[in-house]
């Protein structure tokens, strides 16, 4: 399976997935850390990929969604955005609703 297919499968198979620098327990950049804080505050489980552990994903993901920076948050197969957008949604109270809806639809399926 080539890397684009692998990314597409990860995004499709996980209702919420974060491509980040590091891990939720040990983020390796401030933007990833702030995004993880917002996701954790919503209390919803999510998958993640440490882009430093997968060179192909690190190089290919920006082309996948035409988004050049990390982290990248995907919900229900769609790119939500990076740190700034995620934090804006969190502060507006929209992120938690979006994440809970994504998880509830996955459980119902």
N, CA, C and O atoms as CSV, one atom per row, in Angstrom:
chain,resi,resn,atom,element,x,y,z
A,1,UNK,N,N,0.852,-1.176,0.000
A,1,UNK,CA,C,0.000,0.000,0.000
A,1,UNK,C,C,0.902,1.245,0.000
A,1,UNK,O,O,1.804,1.374,0.828
A,2,UNK,N,N,0.641,2.144,-0.934
A,2,UNK,CA,C,1.478,3.344,-0.950
A,2,UNK,C,C,1.030,4.306,0.147
A,2,UNK,O,O,-0.017,4.119,0.768
A,3,UNK,N,N,1.833,5.326,0.371
A,3,UNK,CA,C,1.613,6.198,1.534
A,3,UNK,C,C,0.302,6.980,1.422
A,3,UNK,O,O,-0.366,7.190,2.435
A,4,UNK,N,N,-0.080,7.412,0.232
A,4,UNK,CA,C,-1.350,8.140,0.091
A,4,UNK,C,C,-2.533,7.244,0.440
A,4,UNK,O,O,-3.482,7.691,1.084
A,5,UNK,N,N,-2.482,5.999,0.026
A,5,UNK,CA,C,-3.549,5.057,0.381
A,5,UNK,C,C,-3.577,4.819,1.889
A,5,UNK,O,O,-4.645,4.719,2.492
A,6,UNK,N,N,-2.396,4.731,2.485
A,6,UNK,CA,C,-2.310,4.507,3.931
A,6,UNK,C,C,-2.908,5.694,4.705
A,6,UNK,O,O,-3.645,5.505,5.672
A,7,UNK,N,N,-2.582,6.913,4.268
A,7,UNK,CA,C,-3.138,8.109,4.917
A,7,UNK,C,C,-4.657,8.121,4.756
A,7,UNK,O,O,-5.388,8.368,5.715
A,8,UNK,N,N,-5.123,7.853,3.545
A,8,UNK,CA,C,-6.574,7.840,3.288
A,8,UNK,C,C,-7.258,6.810,4.183
A,8,UNK,O,O,-8.333,7.077,4.719
A,9,UNK,N,N,-6.651,5.645,4.350
A,9,UNK,CA,C,-7.233,4.614,5.208
A,9,UNK,C,C,-7.244,5.061,6.673
A,9,UNK,O,O,-8.230,4.845,7.377
A,10,UNK,N,N,-6.165,5.677,7.131
A,10,UNK,CA,C,-6.119,6.162,8.516
A,10,UNK,C,C,-7.206,7.200,8.760
A,10,UNK,O,O,-7.892,7.157,9.782
A,11,UNK,N,N,-7.362,8.121,7.836
A,11,UNK,CA,C,-8.349,9.196,7.973
A,11,UNK,C,C,-9.767,8.636,7.912
A,11,UNK,O,O,-10.665,9.132,8.592
A,12,UNK,N,N,-9.964,7.607,7.100
A,12,UNK,CA,C,-11.278,6.993,6.956
A,12,UNK,C,C,-11.625,6.093,8.149
A,12,UNK,O,O,-12.763,6.087,8.617
A,13,UNK,N,N,-10.650,5.344,8.629
A,13,UNK,CA,C,-10.889,4.362,9.697
A,13,UNK,C,C,-11.038,4.976,11.084
A,13,UNK,O,O,-11.601,4.348,11.981
A,14,UNK,N,N,-10.545,6.185,11.266
A,14,UNK,CA,C,-10.581,6.836,12.582
A,14,UNK,C,C,-11.478,8.061,12.535
A,14,UNK,O,O,-11.228,8.973,11.746
A,15,UNK,N,N,-12.526,8.104,13.369
A,15,UNK,CA,C,-13.413,9.274,13.321
A,15,UNK,C,C,-12.686,10.573,13.669
A,15,UNK,O,O,-13.057,11.646,13.193
A,16,UNK,N,N,-11.656,10.471,14.498
A,16,UNK,CA,C,-10.847,11.638,14.855
A,16,UNK,C,C,-9.394,11.189,14.820
A,16,UNK,O,O,-9.017,10.239,15.506
A,17,UNK,N,N,-8.583,11.866,14.026
A,17,UNK,CA,C,-7.157,11.538,13.978
A,17,UNK,C,C,-6.348,12.825,13.875
A,17,UNK,O,O,-6.684,13.742,13.126
A,18,UNK,N,N,-5.273,12.859,14.653
A,18,UNK,CA,C,-4.384,14.014,14.693
A,18,UNK,C,C,-3.017,13.594,14.197
A,18,UNK,O,O,-2.405,12.678,14.747
A,19,UNK,N,N,-2.540,14.254,13.166
A,19,UNK,CA,C,-1.162,14.078,12.708
A,19,UNK,C,C,-0.360,15.167,13.394
A,19,UNK,O,O,-0.609,16.357,13.198
A,20,UNK,N,N,0.608,14.748,14.203
A,20,UNK,CA,C,1.281,15.705,15.074
A,20,UNK,C,C,2.765,15.403,15.182
A,20,UNK,O,O,3.238,14.343,14.774
A,21,UNK,N,N,3.481,16.360,15.740
A,21,UNK,CA,C,4.892,16.175,16.058
A,21,UNK,C,C,4.964,15.643,17.485
A,21,UNK,O,O,4.677,16.360,18.443
A,22,UNK,N,N,5.352,14.375,17.613
A,22,UNK,CA,C,5.406,13.734,18.914
A,22,UNK,C,C,4.147,12.935,19.183
A,22,UNK,O,O,3.466,12.485,18.262
A,23,UNK,N,N,3.851,12.766,20.469
A,23,UNK,CA,C,2.681,12.005,20.901
A,23,UNK,C,C,1.859,12.864,21.852
A,23,UNK,O,O,2.358,13.874,22.348
A,24,UNK,N,N,0.611,12.489,22.117
A,24,UNK,CA,C,-0.175,13.277,23.073
A,24,UNK,C,C,0.498,13.383,24.454
A,24,UNK,O,O,0.376,14.405,25.130
A,25,UNK,N,N,1.203,12.328,24.864
A,25,UNK,CA,C,1.902,12.371,26.153
A,25,UNK,C,C,3.207,13.159,26.098
A,25,UNK,O,O,3.691,13.642,27.122
A,26,UNK,N,N,3.768,13.285,24.909
A,26,UNK,CA,C,5.041,13.993,24.752
A,26,UNK,C,C,5.066,14.743,23.418
A,26,UNK,O,O,5.796,14.364,22.501
A,27,UNK,N,N,4.260,15.816,23.315
A,27,UNK,CA,C,4.265,16.613,22.083
A,27,UNK,C,C,5.649,17.235,21.881
A,27,UNK,O,O,6.310,17.618,22.847
A,28,UNK,N,N,6.077,17.331,20.635
A,28,UNK,CA,C,7.409,17.850,20.353
A,28,UNK,C,C,7.396,19.204,19.662
A,28,UNK,O,O,8.382,19.609,19.048
A,29,UNK,N,N,6.273,19.897,19.768
A,29,UNK,CA,C,6.227,21.305,19.364
A,29,UNK,C,C,5.045,21.959,20.075
A,29,UNK,O,O,4.098,21.284,20.476
A,30,UNK,N,N,5.112,23.253,20.222
A,30,UNK,CA,C,4.069,23.980,20.946
A,30,UNK,C,C,2.705,23.892,20.285
A,30,UNK,O,O,1.687,23.809,20.971
A,31,UNK,N,N,2.677,23.909,18.953
A,31,UNK,CA,C,1.394,23.836,18.248
A,31,UNK,C,C,0.730,22.489,18.483
A,31,UNK,O,O,-0.476,22.421,18.724
A,32,UNK,N,N,1.513,21.419,18.415
A,32,UNK,CA,C,0.960,20.093,18.694
A,32,UNK,C,C,0.495,20.013,20.142
A,32,UNK,O,O,-0.557,19.437,20.421
A,33,UNK,N,N,1.262,20.580,21.064
A,33,UNK,CA,C,0.896,20.548,22.486
A,33,UNK,C,C,-0.434,21.262,22.725
A,33,UNK,O,O,-1.293,20.747,23.441
A,34,UNK,N,N,-0.606,22.439,22.133
A,34,UNK,CA,C,-1.859,23.187,22.334
A,34,UNK,C,C,-3.054,22.475,21.696
A,34,UNK,O,O,-4.157,22.499,22.241
A,35,UNK,N,N,-2.834,21.847,20.554
A,35,UNK,CA,C,-3.910,21.098,19.908
A,35,UNK,C,C,-4.318,19.916,20.769
A,35,UNK,O,O,-5.510,19.662,20.946
A,36,UNK,N,N,-3.351,19.192,21.306
A,36,UNK,CA,C,-3.626,18.056,22.194
A,36,UNK,C,C,-4.378,18.522,23.439
A,36,UNK,O,O,-5.307,17.845,23.880
A,37,UNK,N,N,-3.998,19.656,24.010
A,37,UNK,CA,C,-4.703,20.179,25.188
A,37,UNK,C,C,-6.171,20.418,24.877
A,37,UNK,O,O,-7.037,20.078,25.683
A,38,UNK,N,N,-6.463,21.000,23.714
A,38,UNK,CA,C,-7.852,21.265,23.328
A,38,UNK,C,C,-8.609,19.953,23.142
A,38,UNK,O,O,-9.735,19.812,23.619
A,39,UNK,N,N,-7.995,18.993,22.449
A,39,UNK,CA,C,-8.654,17.699,22.234
A,39,UNK,C,C,-8.898,16.992,23.563
A,39,UNK,O,O,-9.987,16.467,23.799
A,40,UNK,N,N,-7.892,16.976,24.425
A,40,UNK,CA,C,-8.044,16.306,25.724
A,40,UNK,C,C,-9.121,16.970,26.574
A,40,UNK,O,O,-9.843,16.287,27.300
A,41,UNK,N,N,-9.235,18.287,26.494
A,41,UNK,CA,C,-10.254,19.002,27.264
A,41,UNK,C,C,-11.664,18.633,26.805
A,41,UNK,O,O,-12.622,18.788,27.561
A,42,UNK,N,N,-11.792,18.152,25.584
A,42,UNK,CA,C,-13.100,17.737,25.072
A,42,UNK,C,C,-13.490,16.350,25.576
A,42,UNK,O,O,-14.656,15.964,25.488
A,43,UNK,N,N,-12.525,15.599,26.103
A,43,UNK,CA,C,-12.821,14.308,26.708
A,43,UNK,C,C,-13.237,13.214,25.739
A,43,UNK,O,O,-13.959,12.293,26.121
A,44,UNK,N,N,-12.796,13.299,24.499
A,44,UNK,CA,C,-13.166,12.322,23.483
A,44,UNK,C,C,-11.892,11.611,23.015
A,44,UNK,O,O,-10.854,12.243,22.822
A,45,UNK,N,N,-11.983,10.295,22.836
A,45,UNK,CA,C,-10.824,9.546,22.362
A,45,UNK,C,C,-10.524,9.903,20.916
A,45,UNK,O,O,-11.431,10.153,20.122
A,46,UNK,N,N,-9.241,9.922,20.588
A,46,UNK,CA,C,-8.814,10.199,19.222
A,46,UNK,C,C,-7.549,9.410,18.921
A,46,UNK,O,O,-6.782,9.063,19.819
A,47,UNK,N,N,-7.352,9.138,17.648
A,47,UNK,CA,C,-6.130,8.490,17.190
A,47,UNK,C,C,-5.111,9.577,16.852
A,47,UNK,O,O,-5.458,10.740,16.646
A,48,UNK,N,N,-3.853,9.165,16.802
A,48,UNK,CA,C,-2.821,10.123,16.410
A,48,UNK,C,C,-1.732,9.390,15.642
A,48,UNK,O,O,-1.568,8.176,15.759
A,49,UNK,N,N,-1.000,10.156,14.861
A,49,UNK,CA,C,0.180,9.653,14.171
A,49,UNK,C,C,1.307,10.629,14.472
A,49,UNK,O,O,1.188,11.831,14.235
A,50,UNK,N,N,2.399,10.092,14.997
A,50,UNK,CA,C,3.602,10.877,15.234
A,50,UNK,C,C,4.342,10.956,13.901
A,50,UNK,O,O,4.922,9.966,13.454
A,51,UNK,N,N,4.325,12.116,13.269
A,51,UNK,CA,C,4.914,12.240,11.939
A,51,UNK,C,C,6.425,12.038,11.968
A,51,UNK,O,O,7.024,11.730,10.938
A,52,UNK,N,N,7.048,12.204,13.127
A,52,UNK,CA,C,8.489,11.972,13.222
A,52,UNK,C,C,8.833,10.486,13.150
A,52,UNK,O,O,9.980,10.126,12.885
A,53,UNK,N,N,7.850,9.629,13.384
A,53,UNK,CA,C,8.092,8.192,13.327
A,53,UNK,C,C,7.735,7.601,11.965
A,53,UNK,O,O,7.932,6.406,11.742
A,54,UNK,N,N,7.219,8.412,11.059
A,54,UNK,CA,C,6.852,7.928,9.733
A,54,UNK,C,C,7.237,8.977,8.695
A,54,UNK,O,O,6.462,9.881,8.381
A,55,UNK,N,N,8.444,8.836,8.174
A,55,UNK,CA,C,9.004,9.808,7.233
A,55,UNK,C,C,8.116,9.992,5.995
A,55,UNK,O,O,7.974,11.107,5.494
A,56,UNK,N,N,7.518,8.898,5.504
A,56,UNK,CA,C,6.668,8.997,4.312
A,56,UNK,C,C,5.433,9.852,4.584
A,56,UNK,O,O,5.058,10.686,3.760
A,57,UNK,N,N,4.808,9.647,5.729
A,57,UNK,CA,C,3.641,10.449,6.094
A,57,UNK,C,C,4.062,11.906,6.270
A,57,UNK,O,O,3.369,12.814,5.811
A,58,UNK,N,N,5.177,12.126,6.923
A,58,UNK,CA,C,5.693,13.484,7.155
A,58,UNK,C,C,5.852,14.234,5.829
A,58,UNK,O,O,5.498,15.409,5.732
A,59,UNK,N,N,6.383,13.553,4.812
A,59,UNK,CA,C,6.613,14.201,3.522
A,59,UNK,C,C,5.361,14.292,2.660
A,59,UNK,O,O,5.235,15.217,1.857
A,60,UNK,N,N,4.430,13.350,2.811
A,60,UNK,CA,C,3.293,13.248,1.896
A,60,UNK,C,C,2.029,13.926,2.410
A,60,UNK,O,O,1.233,14.414,1.608
A,61,UNK,N,N,1.823,13.970,3.716
A,61,UNK,CA,C,0.575,14.514,4.262
A,61,UNK,C,C,0.270,15.941,3.792
A,61,UNK,O,O,-0.885,16.229,3.481
A,62,UNK,N,N,1.257,16.848,3.725
A,62,UNK,CA,C,0.921,18.202,3.228
A,62,UNK,C,C,0.318,18.195,1.826
A,62,UNK,O,O,-0.494,19.062,1.503
A,63,UNK,N,N,0.702,17.234,0.991
A,63,UNK,CA,C,0.138,17.136,-0.361
A,63,UNK,C,C,-1.254,16.510,-0.333
A,63,UNK,O,O,-2.097,16.826,-1.173
A,64,UNK,N,N,-1.495,15.620,0.636
A,64,UNK,CA,C,-2.764,14.904,0.732
A,64,UNK,C,C,-3.942,15.869,0.844
A,64,UNK,O,O,-4.947,15.704,0.153
A,65,UNK,N,N,-3.825,16.865,1.701
A,65,UNK,CA,C,-4.933,17.794,1.922
A,65,UNK,C,C,-4.599,19.228,1.526
A,65,UNK,O,O,-5.354,20.154,1.820
A,66,UNK,N,N,-3.461,19.401,0.856
A,66,UNK,CA,C,-3.027,20.739,0.473
A,66,UNK,C,C,-2.948,21.657,1.695
A,66,UNK,O,O,-3.398,22.802,1.657
A,67,UNK,N,N,-2.370,21.137,2.775
A,67,UNK,CA,C,-2.194,21.884,4.025
A,67,UNK,C,C,-0.735,21.705,4.434
A,67,UNK,O,O,-0.325,20.585,4.738
A,68,UNK,N,N,0.062,22.777,4.450
A,68,UNK,CA,C,1.516,22.611,4.552
A,68,UNK,C,C,2.082,22.389,5.959
A,68,UNK,O,O,3.240,21.995,6.094
A,69,UNK,N,N,1.300,22.631,6.993
A,69,UNK,CA,C,1.869,22.626,8.338
A,69,UNK,C,C,1.295,21.514,9.209
A,69,UNK,O,O,0.304,20.870,8.862
A,70,UNK,N,N,1.936,21.313,10.325
A,70,UNK,CA,C,1.504,20.347,11.342
A,70,UNK,C,C,1.290,21.090,12.645
A,70,UNK,O,O,1.959,22.089,12.906
A,71,UNK,N,N,0.363,20.615,13.466
A,71,UNK,CA,C,-0.453,19.415,13.349
A,71,UNK,C,C,-1.583,19.591,12.335
A,71,UNK,O,O,-1.894,20.698,11.894
A,72,UNK,N,N,-2.188,18.438,11.981
A,72,UNK,CA,C,-3.377,18.416,11.122
A,72,UNK,C,C,-4.419,17.537,11.796
A,72,UNK,O,O,-4.157,16.376,12.109
A,73,UNK,N,N,-5.602,18.102,12.016
A,73,UNK,CA,C,-6.693,17.383,12.645
A,73,UNK,C,C,-7.740,17.020,11.599
A,73,UNK,O,O,-8.197,17.870,10.835
A,74,UNK,N,N,-8.114,15.730,11.579
A,74,UNK,CA,C,-9.163,15.230,10.686
A,74,UNK,C,C,-10.305,14.697,11.532
A,74,UNK,O,O,-10.091,13.953,12.488
A,75,UNK,N,N,-11.520,15.085,11.170
A,75,UNK,CA,C,-12.719,14.602,11.847
A,75,UNK,C,C,-13.665,14.092,10.768
A,75,UNK,O,O,-13.976,14.806,9.814
A,76,UNK,N,N,-14.117,12.863,10.925
A,76,UNK,CA,C,-15.010,12.210,9.962
A,76,UNK,C,C,-14.445,12.279,8.543
A,76,UNK,O,O,-15.176,12.528,7.585
A,77,UNK,N,N,-13.151,12.059,8.423
A,77,UNK,CA,C,-12.526,12.013,7.111
A,77,UNK,C,C,-12.207,13.350,6.485
A,77,UNK,O,O,-11.665,13.401,5.381
A,78,UNK,N,N,-12.532,14.438,7.171
A,78,UNK,CA,C,-12.319,15.779,6.619
A,78,UNK,C,C,-11.261,16.527,7.421
A,78,UNK,O,O,-11.219,16.432,8.647
A,79,UNK,N,N,-10.412,17.266,6.725
A,79,UNK,CA,C,-9.428,18.104,7.394
A,79,UNK,C,C,-10.139,19.260,8.092
A,79,UNK,O,O,-10.844,20.041,7.453
A,80,UNK,N,N,-9.952,19.360,9.391
A,80,UNK,CA,C,-10.472,20.500,10.147
A,80,UNK,C,C,-9.484,21.647,10.029
A,80,UNK,O,O,-9.867,22.784,9.751
A,81,UNK,N,N,-8.212,21.342,10.241
A,81,UNK,CA,C,-7.164,22.350,10.132
A,81,UNK,C,C,-6.055,22.084,11.116
A,81,UNK,O,O,-5.882,20.967,11.604
A,82,UNK,N,N,-5.309,23.124,11.398
A,82,UNK,CA,C,-4.182,23.023,12.300
A,82,UNK,C,C,-4.506,23.570,13.682
A,82,UNK,O,O,-5.661,23.594,14.106
A,83,UNK,N,N,-3.481,23.999,14.358
A,83,UNK,CA,C,-3.602,24.453,15.743
A,83,UNK,C,C,-4.557,25.638,15.887
A,83,UNK,O,O,-5.458,25.605,16.726
A,84,UNK,N,N,-4.372,26.672,15.087
A,84,UNK,CA,C,-5.177,27.893,15.245
A,84,UNK,C,C,-6.667,27.620,15.045
A,84,UNK,O,O,-7.495,28.081,15.830
A,85,UNK,N,N,-7.003,26.880,14.007
A,85,UNK,CA,C,-8.408,26.581,13.732
A,85,UNK,C,C,-8.986,25.713,14.843
A,85,UNK,O,O,-10.107,25.938,15.299
A,86,UNK,N,N,-8.212,24.719,15.273
A,86,UNK,CA,C,-8.669,23.835,16.352
A,86,UNK,C,C,-8.924,24.638,17.627
A,86,UNK,O,O,-9.938,24.438,18.295
A,87,UNK,N,N,-8.017,25.536,17.963
A,87,UNK,CA,C,-8.199,26.351,19.176
A,87,UNK,C,C,-9.379,27.299,19.046
A,87,UNK,O,O,-10.114,27.508,20.011
A,88,UNK,N,N,-9.568,27.875,17.867
A,88,UNK,CA,C,-10.727,28.747,17.648
A,88,UNK,C,C,-12.032,27.973,17.844
A,88,UNK,O,O,-12.957,28.456,18.497
A,89,UNK,N,N,-12.098,26.764,17.271
A,89,UNK,CA,C,-13.291,25.931,17.431
A,89,UNK,C,C,-13.505,25.551,18.895
A,89,UNK,O,O,-14.636,25.527,19.378
A,90,UNK,N,N,-12.422,25.259,19.587
A,90,UNK,CA,C,-12.505,24.893,21.004
A,90,UNK,C,C,-13.048,26.066,21.826
A,90,UNK,O,O,-13.966,25.899,22.628
A,91,UNK,N,N,-12.482,27.235,21.620
A,91,UNK,CA,C,-12.897,28.416,22.386
A,91,UNK,C,C,-14.335,28.811,22.089
A,91,UNK,O,O,-15.005,29.388,22.946
A,92,UNK,N,N,-14.817,28.511,20.894
A,92,UNK,CA,C,-16.200,28.822,20.522
A,92,UNK,C,C,-17.171,27.744,20.999
A,92,UNK,O,O,-18.385,27.897,20.868
A,93,UNK,N,N,-16.630,26.647,21.557
A,93,UNK,CA,C,-17.478,25.563,22.028
A,93,UNK,C,C,-17.917,24.605,20.931
A,93,UNK,O,O,-18.721,23.706,21.179
A,94,UNK,N,N,-17.401,24.785,19.731
A,94,UNK,CA,C,-17.818,23.963,18.599
A,94,UNK,C,C,-17.019,22.673,18.477
A,94,UNK,O,O,-17.527,21.680,17.957
A,95,UNK,N,N,-15.775,22.676,18.950
A,95,UNK,CA,C,-14.918,21.502,18.784
A,95,UNK,C,C,-15.481,20.298,19.525
A,95,UNK,O,O,-15.537,19.199,18.973
A,96,UNK,N,N,-15.896,20.497,20.762
A,96,UNK,CA,C,-16.414,19.374,21.552
A,96,UNK,C,C,-17.630,18.754,20.874
A,96,UNK,O,O,-17.734,17.530,20.792
A,97,UNK,N,N,-18.549,19.584,20.389
A,97,UNK,CA,C,-19.740,19.078,19.691
A,97,UNK,C,C,-19.342,18.277,18.458
A,97,UNK,O,O,-19.874,17.193,18.215
A,98,UNK,N,N,-18.409,18.811,17.686
A,98,UNK,CA,C,-17.949,18.168,16.461
A,98,UNK,C,C,-17.328,16.797,16.770
A,98,UNK,O,O,-17.602,15.816,16.079
A,99,UNK,N,N,-16.495,16.741,17.808
A,99,UNK,CA,C,-15.819,15.497,18.168
A,99,UNK,C,C,-16.799,14.473,18.723
A,99,UNK,O,O,-16.737,13.295,18.372
A,100,UNK,N,N,-17.707,14.924,19.592
A,100,UNK,CA,C,-18.692,14.000,20.169
A,100,UNK,C,C,-19.590,13.419,19.091
A,100,UNK,O,O,-19.940,12.239,19.144
A,101,UNK,N,N,-19.965,14.229,18.116
A,101,UNK,CA,C,-20.796,13.753,17.014
A,101,UNK,C,C,-20.046,12.722,16.195
A,101,UNK,O,O,-20.627,11.716,15.788
A,102,UNK,N,N,-18.770,12.951,15.945
A,102,UNK,CA,C,-17.963,12.014,15.153
A,102,UNK,C,C,-17.843,10.669,15.865
A,102,UNK,O,O,-17.934,9.618,15.231
A,103,UNK,N,N,-17.640,10.703,17.167
A,103,UNK,CA,C,-17.501,9.474,17.932
A,103,UNK,C,C,-18.822,8.748,18.037
A,103,UNK,O,O,-18.857,7.521,17.938
A,104,UNK,N,N,-19.918,9.478,18.238
A,104,UNK,CA,C,-21.230,8.821,18.382
A,104,UNK,C,C,-21.645,8.155,17.072
A,104,UNK,O,O,-22.263,7.090,17.101
A,105,UNK,N,N,-21.326,8.748,15.941
A,105,UNK,CA,C,-21.652,8.138,14.650
A,105,UNK,C,C,-20.828,6.878,14.431
A,105,UNK,O,O,-21.317,5.907,13.853
A,106,UNK,N,N,-19.583,6.887,14.888
A,106,UNK,CA,C,-18.739,5.696,14.736
A,106,UNK,C,C,-19.294,4.555,15.599
A,106,UNK,O,O,-19.304,3.404,15.163
A,107,UNK,N,N,-19.759,4.867,16.825
A,107,UNK,CA,C,-20.284,3.851,17.714
A,107,UNK,C,C,-21.606,3.294,17.201
A,107,UNK,O,O,-21.911,2.120,17.412
A,108,UNK,N,N,-22.389,4.130,16.531
A,108,UNK,CA,C,-23.688,3.697,16.009
A,108,UNK,C,C,-23.521,2.794,14.781
A,108,UNK,O,O,-24.401,1.993,14.465
A,109,UNK,N,N,-22.398,2.933,14.104
A,109,UNK,CA,C,-22.175,2.146,12.873
A,109,UNK,C,C,-21.850,0.703,13.161
A,109,UNK,O,O,-21.637,-0.079,12.234
